[in-house]
Amino acid sequence: MKKFVNLYGMLPESLVNGVGLRRVFFAQGCKHNCKGCFSPESHDMNSGKVFDVDDLVKDVLENPMLKGVTFSGGDPFFQSESFAYMAYELKKSVKRFYLKIK
């Protein structure tokens, strides 16, 4: 069964969002309304861009320089099934990866 994820944005390579060079996925959607949120544009649950998770996994695996991925937000837990699937697929494929949920 295909899995899809709705993203606010993505950083293909980042050194400041976890250990080593990482791909960062910013989830679209959040209901917390935290004071001082740095990305309130990511809160709308009906905005963003939908991606096929398997395509994202494949793209990450094609970059041997990456040491991990970071799931940020919005709030990834509003799409927990899709992000959990992505984490599982990446971790089983690459033992060098560090997973960080921010």
N, C-alpha and C positions, 0 to 999 in steps of 0.2 A: 504494500500500500504506500502510495506517495505521501510524503510529508512536506508541508510548506511552512514558511516562517515569514512574518511581516516585519520588515526592518525599517528603522528610521535612517540608518546609515551604516557605513562599514569603513574601517581603516585597513587597507591591505597589509600595511606593515607599521608596527608601533613598538617603540622601546620603553614607553612610559606607562603601559597598562598591564604590567605583570612581568614575570621573569623572562628575559630573552626577547628575541624578535617575535612578535605575535600578530595574528589577525584579530581585529576587534569587531564584534557584531553588536550594533546598538538596536535593541528591540524597540519596536513601535508599540506604544500603549502603556499607560500607567495611571492608576487611580489614587495614588498616595498624596499628591499635591504637597510634597515636602517644601518647607520654607527654604528659599535659597537654591532651589533646584537649578542645576546648570544647563539643563536641556528641556525646558517646559514644552518645546515644540514636539517632543516625542510622546506627549501624553495622550493625544487623540487616538482612540482605539480604532478609528475608521480611516486613518491616514497611512502613509508609508508606502512601501513597495514590497510585494510578495515575491519570494524566491523559493525555488525547489531546493530543499535541504540537501539532497544528494548532489546537486550541481555545486553547492557551496562547499561541501565536503571534498569533492573531487578537485575543486580549485585550490583549496588549502593544501591538499596532499601533493599537488604539483609543484609547490614551492618548498624545496628542501631546506631553505634557510630558516623557515618558521620553526619556533620551539614550542609554540602553544597558541591557544586561542583565549580570548576574554569575551564573556557575555556581559554586556552593560545595558543601559536603558535610556529610556523607558524602564520597564521592569520585565526581564526575561521570564519571570515566574508566571506572568499572565499567558505565556505561550510555552509552558513548561514541557509539554509532551514533545513539541518540535525541537526545543533546545536540548532536552535530555537525549533524544534520538541523535542529534548532531554530535553531542559529546561522546555518546557511546560509539558511534561509527568512527570518529576520529581517534579515540583512545584505543580501540581494538586494532586500528590500522597502523598507528605510530606510537611506539613506546616512548619516544623522546618528548612527547607533548606534556605540557603542564596545562591544566584547565583552571581557569580562574573565573569566578562569578563575582561581579563587582556590584 
